[in-house]
Amino acid sequence: MIKIVVILLPIIAFAELNMNEVNSVLLNIHASKELKYYSPKISNAINKKIKFTSLEDADILLFPKKTVNKKILNSKILIVNSYKSLKKNKNSIGAIYLKKGRTQIIFIRDRLRDKKLTIPEKFNKYIVSNCHINQKCI
């Protein structure tokens, strides 16, 4: 048991999001206007071409904290940091998170469409239907 912990600890400790992949996807989310983002955590690691602004002025909140005012949360588009949060929060268009040390990026096609957002076809591998997260469609 101790051997397993010793082997897995460095892997888990140094696991980080693949920021190149995250940057690429975020740069390619399109709307009728230039999108502005807010994130208290990762704005330093994101490509400088992505416009970050204040919480109030942002169109999309990246990984919002639970302490954010519910009125603001309900009025913004969200990209959350877990699959569970994606399923639970209907305002979220997608999730970016780590699973087994790998970056996972998921966007919900129906929610993107509802928010009048598009992502180029080359990113189709990140897009799933609403049925994918709601097993009621099966």
Protein Blocks (a to p, Z undefined) as FASTA:
>chain_A
ZZmmmmmmmmmmmgccdfklmmmmmmmpccfbdcddddfklmmmpcfkbccddfklpmbd
ghiafkbcfklmmmpccddfbfklmmmmmmbgbdcddeehiacddddfklmmmnopacdf
klmmmpccfklmmmklZZ
